[in-house]
Amino acid sequence: MSQATGTNRTVLILAGVVVVLLGAIIAILLLQGGPADTGTPADQTATPDTGGSAMPPTSSDTPFDPATATKVPDGQTPEEYTKTYFDAIVAGDFATAYALLPADKKAAQDEASFAEQLSGYGISDYTIDDVAEEGEEARVTATAITPNGSFQYLWTFVAEGDGWLVKSRTLPGMGG
C-alpha cells in the first residue's frame, strides 16, 4: 500500500469518527432537550409538552399588576415561599406548585399542562443559591436538579405592607 493510500485511509477514518461524535452529541442534546426556553410552566408562557425535553420559557407578555399578583402568605419570607414551591415540585404536588406561581405564569399555562411539563423534567432536588433583599424587592435564586442537568430560577418578590407579592419567576440563563 502506498503512503498516499495510507494517508487517505487515515483521513477517511478520522472523518468518520468526527461524524459519529457529532451525531452522538446532537442525539444527546435532542434527548436531553437542553435548556431551551419555550413557555411558561408557571414561569414561562408557552411550555412545550415534550416530556421534559425543553425548559420552561422565561418571560411572558403579561405586565406585573400588584392588584392581581400572587400573594405570599402572611408571615412567610420569599425564601420560605420558594422552598415551598420546590418542595411541592419534588414531591410531585404540581397543584400546590402551580398555585404558587406568579400570576403571569398561571395566565399563560393551565395547571394540567404545567403538571405534565414539570413531571417530564424529573426535578428530584433543588438548592437555594442566593437570597437578596434591596429596598422593596427581594430575589431568590434556586437551582432545580434533574437527571439531565440543572437549571436556575430567579424568583422576584415585591414588598406590600408587611408582606410580599410574587412579581416573577424567570430562568436568567435562558434569556429571561
N, CA, C and O of each residue as an XYZ file, in Angstrom:
704
protein
N       0.848     -1.162      0.000
C       0.000      0.000      0.000
C       0.900      1.233      0.000
O       1.883      1.291      0.739
N       0.562      2.208     -0.824
C       1.391      3.401     -0.923
C       1.123      4.323      0.256
O       0.128      4.188      0.969
N       2.043      5.264      0.438
C       1.905      6.200      1.545
C       0.679      7.088      1.332
O      -0.005      7.415      2.302
N       0.384      7.485      0.099
C      -0.782      8.324     -0.200
C      -2.064      7.581      0.129
O      -2.989      8.181      0.677
N      -2.148      6.298     -0.186
C      -3.343      5.497      0.100
C      -3.535      5.373      1.608
O      -4.656      5.466      2.108
N      -2.429      5.161      2.332
C      -2.489      5.063      3.794
C      -2.945      6.371      4.422
O      -3.727      6.364      5.373
N      -2.465      7.488      3.901
C      -2.860      8.798      4.414
C      -4.335      9.048      4.145
O      -5.064      9.535      5.009
N      -4.776      8.700      2.907
C      -6.194      8.881      2.557
C      -7.082      8.037      3.474
O      -8.130      8.494      3.930
N      -6.659      6.826      3.731
C      -7.436      5.942      4.593
C      -7.521      6.507      6.012
O      -8.589      6.474      6.623
N      -6.430      7.015      6.533
C      -6.406      7.611      7.871
C      -7.331      8.826      7.940
O      -8.068      8.999      8.911
N      -7.286      9.652      6.918
C      -8.150     10.834      6.878
C      -9.618     10.408      6.854
O     -10.444     10.994      7.555
N      -9.942      9.404      6.062
C     -11.327      8.911      5.996
C     -11.782      8.344      7.331
O     -12.921      8.572      7.740
N     -10.930      7.623      8.002
C     -11.282      7.061      9.315
C     -11.510      8.180     10.324
O     -12.487      8.152     11.072
N     -10.620      9.160     10.348
C     -10.779     10.297     11.265
C     -12.057     11.086     10.957
O     -12.753     11.515     11.877
N     -12.365     11.277      9.682
C     -13.594     11.986      9.300
C     -14.812     11.198      9.770
O     -15.786     11.782     10.245
N     -14.758      9.890      9.639
C     -15.861      9.046     10.106
C     -16.050      9.158     11.608
O     -17.182      9.221     12.086
N     -14.956      9.183     12.356
C     -15.028      9.324     13.818
C     -15.651     10.670     14.179
O     -16.489     10.743     15.077
N     -15.254     11.715     13.498
C     -15.808     13.044     13.757
C     -17.319     13.059     13.487
O     -18.085     13.614     14.274
N     -17.737     12.458     12.392
C     -19.164     12.403     12.050
C     -19.941     11.649     13.126
O     -21.011     12.089     13.546
N     -19.407     10.520     13.570
C     -20.079      9.725     14.613
C     -20.163     10.525     15.918
O     -21.207     10.526     16.570
N     -19.087     11.198     16.302
C     -19.098     12.012     17.527
C     -20.102     13.158     17.429
O     -20.837     13.415     18.382
N     -20.140     13.839     16.304
C     -21.113     14.924     16.125
C     -22.535     14.390     16.196
O     -23.407     15.010     16.805
N     -22.769     13.242     15.575
C     -24.094     12.624     15.629
C     -24.481     12.280     17.060
O     -25.628     12.479     17.458
N     -23.536     11.768     17.832
C     -23.800     11.423     19.231
C     -24.119     12.671     20.047
O     -25.037     12.659     20.867
N     -23.374     13.736     19.827
C     -23.617     14.992     20.550
C     -24.997     15.535     20.214
O     -25.727     15.965     21.108
N     -25.355     15.520     18.963
C     -26.678     16.007     18.543
C     -27.773     15.144     19.158
O     -28.779     15.664     19.641
N     -27.582     13.842     19.141
C     -28.579     12.937     19.731
C     -28.739     13.202     21.222
O     -29.861     13.233     21.728
N     -27.640     13.393     21.925
C     -27.702     13.675     23.362
C     -28.438     14.983     23.612
O     -29.298     15.052     24.490
N     -28.112     16.014     22.852
C     -28.782     17.300     23.027
C     -30.275     17.189     22.753
O     -31.083     17.776     23.473
N     -30.642     16.452     21.735
C     -32.066     16.280     21.417
C     -32.775     15.479     22.492
O     -33.903     15.807     22.862
N     -32.139     14.440     22.998
C     -32.758     13.609     24.027
C     -32.860     14.342     25.357
O     -33.849     14.194     26.076
N     -31.847     15.128     25.686
C     -31.869     15.892     26.930
C     -32.807     17.064     26.817
O     -33.405     17.478     27.810
N     -32.942     17.583     25.678
C     -33.784     18.743     25.486
C     -33.055     20.013     25.836
O     -33.588     21.098     25.606
N     -31.882     19.928     26.370
C     -31.116     21.113     26.700
C     -31.978     22.180     27.314
O     -33.203     22.071     27.258
N     -31.409     23.195     27.890
C     -32.204     24.247     28.489
C     -32.783     25.169     27.440
O     -32.390     26.332     27.350
N     -33.708     24.671     26.648
C     -34.376     25.520     25.673
C     -35.411     26.338     26.406
O     -35.948     25.883     27.415
N     -35.698     27.496     25.942
C     -36.610     28.365     26.636
C     -37.896     28.459     25.839
O     -37.951     29.163     24.831
N     -38.942     27.749     26.285
C     -40.154     27.710     25.486
C     -41.428     27.687     26.272
O     -42.089     26.649     26.294
N     -41.802     28.701     26.887
C     -43.096     28.658     27.505
C     -43.056     29.030     28.946
O     -42.075     29.559     29.467
N     -44.151     28.737     29.566
C     -44.277     29.103     30.944
C     -44.839     27.993     31.752
O     -46.057     27.827     31.818
N     -44.002     27.233     32.363
C     -44.540     26.190     33.192
C     -45.182     26.858     34.354
O     -45.896     26.207     35.117
N     -44.992     27.965     34.504
C     -45.515     28.798     35.536
C     -44.517     29.873     35.591
O     -44.632     30.854     36.326
N     -43.580     29.671     34.829
C     -42.590     30.679     34.819
C     -42.267     31.005     33.416
O     -41.261     31.653     33.125
N     -43.082     30.577     32.569
C     -42.883     30.878     31.184
C     -44.238     31.078     30.560
O     -45.242     31.229     31.257
N     -44.264     31.078     29.269
C     -45.538     31.352     28.652
C     -46.082     30.183     27.883
O     -47.227     29.794     28.114
N     -45.345     29.615     27.002
C     -45.859     28.503     26.222
C     -44.932     27.333     26.390
O     -43.907     27.240     25.714
N     -45.278     26.451     27.275
C     -44.374     25.360     27.570
C     -44.631     24.194     26.650
O     -45.772     23.765     26.478
N     -43.588     23.688     26.069
C     -43.745     22.567     25.176
C     -44.054     21.318     25.967
O     -43.556     21.125     27.077
N     -44.878     20.477     25.386
C     -45.286     19.248     26.035
C     -44.455     18.121     25.463
O     -44.953     17.284     24.711
N     -43.188     18.108     25.825
C     -42.286     17.143     25.217
C     -41.641     16.220     26.229
O     -40.520     15.753     26.030
N     -42.340     15.963     27.298
C     -41.792     15.039     28.277
C     -40.492     15.512     28.880
O     -39.643     14.695     29.239
N     -40.322     16.800     28.998
C     -39.138     17.315     29.646
C     -38.009     17.619     28.704
O     -36.871     17.796     29.140
N     -38.293     17.682     27.424
C     -37.193     17.914     26.502
C     -36.883     19.388     26.333
O     -35.894     19.740     25.691
N     -37.692     20.237     26.886
C     -37.395     21.656     26.768
C     -37.649     22.325     28.103
O     -38.560     21.945     28.838
N     -36.856     23.302     28.404
C     -37.032     24.016     29.648
C     -38.180     24.995     29.492
O     -38.548     25.352     28.373
N     -38.733     25.418     30.575
C     -39.832     26.357     30.543
C     -39.388     27.707     30.016
O     -38.228     28.083     30.182
N     -40.262     28.418     29.405
C     -39.954     29.744     28.885
C     -39.647     30.691     30.026
O     -39.986     30.420     31.178
N     -39.021     31.778     29.711
C     -38.562     32.643     30.780
C     -39.310     33.947     30.942
O     -39.063     34.652     31.921
N     -40.176     34.298     30.076
C     -40.865     35.555     30.268
C     -42.236     35.477     29.642
O     -42.546     34.565     28.876
N     -43.044     36.452     29.986
C     -44.368     36.495     29.381
C     -44.666     37.931     29.018
O     -43.948     38.849     29.413
N     -45.741     38.117     28.258
C     -46.108     39.458     27.836
C     -47.028     40.141     28.836
O     -47.400     41.299     28.645
N     -47.398     39.437     29.901
C     -48.291     39.999     30.894
C     -47.493     40.859     31.869
O     -46.597     40.354     32.545
N     -47.807     42.150     31.949
C     -47.073     43.020     32.875
C     -47.468     42.715     34.327
O     -48.567     42.226     34.590
N     -46.581     43.002     35.238
C     -46.846     42.789     36.659
C     -47.911     43.773     37.126
O     -47.807     44.977     36.890
N     -48.935     43.245     37.790
C     -50.016     44.066     38.331
C     -50.196     43.699     39.799
O     -50.676     42.607     40.102
N     -49.820     44.589     40.716
C     -49.948     44.276     42.142
C     -51.376     43.875     42.542
O     -51.562     43.105     43.484
N     -52.359     44.387     41.843
C     -53.750     44.084     42.196
C     -54.112     42.614     41.941
O     -54.985     42.065     42.613
N     -53.454     41.988     40.987
C     -53.772     40.592     40.655
C     -52.622     39.638     40.967
O     -52.707     38.443     40.683
N     -51.553     40.163     41.550
C     -50.361     39.357     41.818
C     -50.634     38.262     42.852
O     -51.487     38.406     43.728
N     -49.891     37.176     42.724
C     -49.937     36.110     43.715
C     -49.332     36.648     45.005
O     -48.267     37.265     44.995
N     -50.022     36.407     46.113
C     -49.593     36.930     47.408
C     -48.867     35.849     48.202
O     -49.311     34.702     48.261
N     -47.759     36.225     48.803
C     -47.035     35.332     49.697
C     -47.834     35.282     51.001
O     -48.224     36.329     51.517
N     -48.084     34.088     51.542
C     -48.850     34.001     52.796
C     -48.215     34.845     53.913
O     -46.994     34.964     54.009
N     -49.072     35.420     54.741
C     -48.605     36.246     55.862
C     -47.584     35.493     56.707
O     -47.764     34.319     57.028
N     -46.527     36.184     57.054
C     -45.500     35.615     57.911
C     -44.476     34.762     57.192
O     -43.523     34.297     57.816
N     -44.646     34.542     55.886
C     -43.701     33.710     55.126
C     -42.735     34.614     54.367
O     -43.145     35.607     53.766
N     -41.459     34.266     54.396
C     -40.452     35.037     53.669
C     -40.407     34.579     52.212
O     -40.887     33.491     51.892
N     -39.839     35.390     51.335
C     -39.662     34.947     49.941
C     -38.860     33.642     49.840
O     -39.172     32.797     49.001
N     -37.845     33.468     50.669
C     -37.055     32.233     50.635
C     -37.926     31.037     51.036
O     -37.877     29.996     50.382
N     -38.713     31.173     52.092
C     -39.589     30.084     52.527
C     -40.625     29.761     51.438
O     -40.951     28.598     51.198
N     -41.124     30.797     50.797
C     -42.107     30.622     49.721
C     -41.502     29.814     48.571
O     -42.125     28.890     48.049
N     -40.288     30.178     48.193
C     -39.594     29.482     47.103
C     -39.331     28.025     47.488
O     -39.475     27.126     46.660
N     -38.950     27.796     48.735
C     -38.747     26.421     49.206
C     -40.054     25.635     49.150
O     -40.056     24.464     48.770
N     -41.151     26.261     49.521
C     -42.454     25.594     49.472
C     -42.770     25.164     48.040
O     -43.258     24.058     47.809
N     -42.487     26.046     47.084
C     -42.704     25.721     45.667
C     -41.884     24.493     45.261
O     -42.426     23.535     44.709
N     -40.584     24.527     45.535
C     -39.723     23.425     45.107
C     -39.997     22.138     45.891
O     -39.885     21.047     45.333
N     -40.351     22.249     47.167
C     -40.730     21.053     47.925
C     -41.938     20.393     47.260
O     -41.998     19.168     47.154
N     -42.889     21.196     46.818
C     -44.075     20.658     46.140
C     -43.687     19.995     44.823
O     -44.187     18.915     44.511
N     -42.803     20.623     44.043
C     -42.365     20.049     42.767
C     -41.680     18.703     42.999
O     -41.992     17.721     42.326
N     -40.754     18.659     43.943
C     -40.014     17.427     44.224
C     -40.971     16.321     44.680
O     -40.778     15.151     44.348
N     -42.003     16.698     45.444
C     -42.980     15.725     45.940
C     -44.010     15.336     44.878
O     -44.822     14.438     45.103
N     -43.983     16.001     43.732
C     -44.954     15.715     42.680
C     -46.308     16.362     42.931
O     -47.299     15.990     42.303
N     -46.359     17.326     43.842
C     -47.596     18.049     44.155
C     -47.675     19.283     43.252
O     -47.444     20.411     43.688
N     -48.005     19.038     41.986
C     -47.977     20.112     40.997
C     -49.120     21.108     41.185
O     -49.000     22.260     40.769
N     -50.217     20.691     41.799
C     -51.328     21.617     42.066
C     -50.874     22.703     43.049
O     -51.162     23.884     42.853
N     -50.175     22.301     44.088
C     -49.655     23.284     45.056
C     -48.629     24.187     44.394
O     -48.669     25.406     44.562
N     -47.709     23.594     43.642
C     -46.680     24.386     42.963
C     -47.312     25.386     42.003
O     -46.900     26.544     41.948
N     -48.307     24.943     41.250
C     -48.983     25.822     40.286
C     -49.618     27.018     40.995
O     -49.535     28.147     40.513
N     -50.247     26.767     42.130
C     -50.902     27.847     42.883
C     -49.900     28.896     43.362
O     -50.277     30.042     43.603
N     -48.642     28.521     43.502
C     -47.611     29.438     43.986
C     -46.969     30.266     42.874
O     -46.203     31.189     43.151
N     -47.270     29.949     41.651
C     -46.663     30.662     40.522
C     -47.089     32.121     40.482
O     -48.138     32.489     41.011
N     -46.259     32.949     39.847
C     -46.678     34.336     39.604
C     -47.923     34.341     38.712
O     -48.141     33.414     37.932
N     -48.720     35.376     38.832
C     -49.980     35.481     38.086
C     -49.770     35.351     36.576
O     -50.580     34.720     35.898
N     -48.701     35.935     36.042
C     -48.488     35.859     34.594
C     -48.229     34.428     34.131
O     -48.618     34.062     33.022
N     -47.584     33.621     34.954
C     -47.318     32.232     34.588
C     -48.616     31.425     34.593
O     -48.837     30.586     33.720
N     -49.463     31.683     35.577
C     -50.749     30.986     35.634
C     -51.647     31.407     34.473
O     -52.410     30.596     33.947
N     -51.556     32.665     34.078
C     -52.369     33.149     32.954
C     -51.900     32.542     31.636
O     -52.688     32.387     30.703
N     -50.624     32.203     31.564
C     -50.049     31.707     30.317
C     -50.143     30.188     30.156
O     -49.943     29.677     29.054
N     -50.445     29.455     31.242
C     -50.443     27.998     31.165
C     -51.410     27.443     32.196
O     -51.439     27.898     33.339
N     -52.198     26.463     31.791
C     -53.129     25.865     32.752
C     -52.405     24.849     33.634
O     -51.287     24.423     33.342
N     -53.073     24.483     34.711
C     -52.462     23.594     35.705
C     -52.100     22.225     35.126
O     -51.046     21.677     35.447
N     -52.960     21.674     34.280
C     -52.700     20.345     33.719
C     -51.442     20.332     32.854
O     -50.626     19.418     32.969
N     -51.276     21.331     31.993
C     -50.084     21.342     31.136
C     -48.832     21.663     31.959
O     -47.743     21.173     31.661
N     -48.998     22.485     32.989
C     -47.888     22.767     33.906
C     -47.423     21.462     34.563
O     -46.231     21.157     34.590
N     -48.387     20.699     35.090
C     -48.061     19.443     35.769
C     -47.382     18.465     34.812
O     -46.404     17.812     35.176
N     -47.895     18.368     33.600
C     -47.312     17.458     32.618
C     -45.889     17.873     32.270
O     -44.988     17.038     32.176
N     -45.704     19.154     32.083
C     -44.379     19.661     31.732
C     -43.382     19.434     32.866
O     -42.295     18.903     32.644
N     -43.753     19.835     34.071
C     -42.823     19.708     35.186
C     -42.544     18.255     35.541
O     -41.422     17.926     35.925
N     -43.525     17.389     35.424
C     -43.271     15.978     35.719
C     -42.272     15.407     34.712
O     -41.488     14.519     35.045
N     -42.303     15.920     33.482
C     -41.358     15.480     32.458
C     -39.926     15.883     32.747
O     -38.990     15.232     32.282
N     -39.745     16.950     33.510
C     -38.384     17.390     33.836
C     -37.715     16.462     34.840
O     -36.491     16.335     34.863
N     -38.529     15.814     35.667
C     -37.963     14.906     36.660
C     -37.145     15.615     37.717
O     -36.095     15.118     38.124
N     -37.612     16.773     38.169
C     -36.873     17.514     39.194
C     -36.857     16.672     40.464
O     -37.905     16.348     41.023
N     -35.654     16.323     40.910
C     -35.503     15.442     42.063
C     -35.009     16.170     43.302
O     -35.086     15.636     44.408
N     -34.509     17.367     43.128
C     -33.987     18.134     44.254
C     -33.785     19.572     43.801
O     -33.991     19.899     42.632
N     -33.387     20.414     44.721
C     -33.121     21.818     44.408
C     -32.181     22.383     45.458
O     -31.991     21.809     46.530
N     -31.608     23.511     45.121
C     -30.809     24.253     46.095
C     -31.262     25.704     46.063
O     -31.663     26.220     45.020
N     -31.195     26.348     47.206
C     -31.392     27.795     47.273
C     -29.989     28.374     47.194
O     -29.165     28.149     48.082
N     -29.721     29.116     46.134
C     -28.370     29.589     45.866
C     -28.080     30.969     46.441
O     -26.964     31.253     46.873
N     -29.105     31.825     46.439
C     -28.883     33.192     46.901
C     -30.219     33.811     47.291
O     -31.249     33.548     46.669
N     -30.185     34.626     48.316
C     -31.351     35.394     48.736
C     -30.861     36.821     48.943
O     -29.933     37.064     49.714
N     -31.493     37.757     48.248
C     -31.072     39.155     48.355
C     -32.303     40.038     48.507
O     -33.319     39.835     47.843
N     -32.193     41.008     49.381
C     -33.282     41.951     49.581
C     -32.714     43.353     49.451
O     -31.766     43.724     50.143
N     -33.312     44.125     48.549
C     -32.899     45.512     48.339
C     -34.136     46.375     48.321
O     -34.951     46.294     47.402
N     -34.274     47.200     49.337
C     -35.431     48.084     49.389
C     -36.730     47.301     49.393
O     -36.975     46.481     50.278
N     -37.554     47.564     48.400
C     -38.883     46.953     48.309
C     -38.893     45.661     47.483
O     -39.961     45.138     47.164
N     -37.712     45.149     47.138
C     -37.650     43.965     46.291
C     -36.762     42.894     46.919
O     -35.734     43.193     47.527
N     -37.181     41.647     46.757
C     -36.373     40.506     47.205
C     -36.218     39.567     46.015
O     -37.120     39.425     45.190
N     -35.042     38.926     45.946
C     -34.767     37.972     44.879
C     -34.241     36.682     45.496
O     -33.378     36.698     46.374
N     -34.780     35.574     45.020
C     -34.321     34.265     45.472
C     -33.900     33.491     44.229
O     -34.682     33.306     43.297
N     -32.657     33.047     44.236
C     -32.135     32.246     43.136
C     -32.066     30.799     43.620
O     -31.498     30.503     44.671
N     -32.656     29.907     42.826
C     -32.686     28.488     43.186
C     -32.360     27.657     41.957
O     -32.685     28.034     40.831
N     -31.719     26.532     42.187
C     -31.368     25.631     41.095
C     -32.174     24.339     41.213
O     -32.154     23.673     42.248
N     -32.879     23.997     40.140
C     -33.617     22.738     40.060
C     -32.668     21.675     39.514
O     -31.929     21.919     38.561
N     -32.697     20.494     40.129
C     -31.794     19.420     39.738
C     -32.612     18.308     39.086
O     -33.567     17.796     39.670
N     -32.217     17.942     37.856
C     -32.916     16.907     37.099
C     -31.904     15.837     36.675
O     -30.696     16.055     36.776
N     -32.382     14.703     36.210
C     -31.450     13.670     35.725
C     -30.616     14.149     34.535
O     -29.538     13.614     34.273
N     -31.113     15.153     33.818
C     -30.415     15.643     32.630
C     -29.612     16.904     32.885
O     -29.114     17.516     31.940
N     -29.475     17.303     34.134
C     -28.728     18.508     34.451
C     -29.536     19.426     35.342
O     -30.602     19.057     35.834
N     -29.025     20.604     35.539
C     -29.659     21.566     36.435
C     -29.972     22.857     35.687
O     -29.328     23.190     34.692
N     -30.970     23.572     36.186
C     -31.250     24.893     35.646
C     -31.692     25.800     36.773
O     -32.292     25.359     37.753
N     -31.385     27.067     36.616
C     -31.573     28.029     37.683
C     -32.791     28.910     37.448
O     -33.041     29.370     36.333
N     -33.535     29.134     38.509
C     -34.682     30.035     38.507
C     -34.355     31.260     39.335
O     -33.613     31.189     40.314
N     -34.919     32.381     38.929
C     -34.843     33.606     39.719
C     -36.270     34.027     40.050
O     -37.055     34.358     39.162
N     -36.587     34.009     41.320
C     -37.889     34.469     41.810
C     -37.714     35.897     42.299
O     -36.771     36.201     43.028
N     -38.630     36.775     41.893
C     -38.580     38.169     42.326
C     -39.870     38.490     43.060
O     -40.963     38.161     42.598
N     -39.728     39.134     44.203
C     -40.854     39.493     45.063
C     -40.841     40.992     45.312
O     -39.783     41.621     45.327
N     -42.029     41.559     45.508
C     -42.160     42.984     45.789
C     -42.877     43.123     47.127
O     -43.886     42.464     47.378
N     -42.340     43.994     47.982
C     -42.949     44.217     49.296
C     -44.299     44.899     49.130
O     -44.484     45.778     48.288
N     -45.251     44.449     49.982
C     -46.560     45.097     50.032
C     -46.981     45.108     51.494
O     -47.308     44.070     52.069
N     -46.966     46.296     52.083
C     -47.273     46.388     53.510
C     -46.274     45.566     54.297
O     -45.064     45.755     54.173
N     -46.789     44.645     55.115
C     -45.928     43.767     55.915
C     -45.623     42.454     55.194
O     -44.952     41.585     55.750
N     -46.110     42.304     53.968
C     -45.938     41.047     53.249
C     -45.255     41.220     51.908
O     -44.597     42.224     51.635
N     -45.437     40.202     51.085
C     -44.773     40.164     49.782
C     -45.743     39.712     48.696
O     -46.690     38.967     48.946
N     -45.476     40.189     47.481
C     -46.176     39.731     46.279
C     -45.154     39.042     45.383
O     -43.984     39.425     45.357
N     -45.598     38.027     44.652
C     -44.712     37.335     43.720
C     -44.740     38.117     42.409
O     -45.762     38.166     41.725
N     -43.618     38.719     42.072
C     -43.544     39.530     40.853
C     -43.243     38.671     39.630
O     -43.906     38.805     38.602
N     -42.235     37.779     39.734
C     -41.869     36.991     38.562
C     -41.071     35.758     38.966
O     -40.539     35.662     40.072
N     -41.010     34.834     38.039
C     -40.141     33.657     38.146
C     -39.570     33.472     36.749
O     -40.307     33.219     35.796
N     -38.287     33.597     36.639
C     -37.633     33.536     35.334
C     -36.478     32.538     35.360
O     -36.075     32.046     36.414
N     -35.969     32.260     34.183
C     -34.781     31.435     34.010
C     -33.694     32.338     33.442
O     -33.552     32.435     32.223
N     -32.930     32.998     34.296
C     -31.973     34.004     33.822
C     -30.975     33.494     32.801
O     -30.602     34.246     31.900
N     -30.530     32.268     32.898
C     -29.561     31.736     31.943
C     -30.192     31.428     30.593
O     -29.487     31.087     29.644
N     -31.500     31.543     30.497
C     -32.208     31.217     29.277
C     -32.675     32.470     28.539
O     -33.491     32.383     27.621
N     -32.174     33.600     28.926
C     -32.532     34.829     28.225
C     -33.702     35.548     28.836
O     -34.205     36.487     28.219
N     -34.162     35.180     29.985
C     -35.280     35.874     30.571
C     -35.211     35.878     32.002
O     -36.092     36.431     32.661
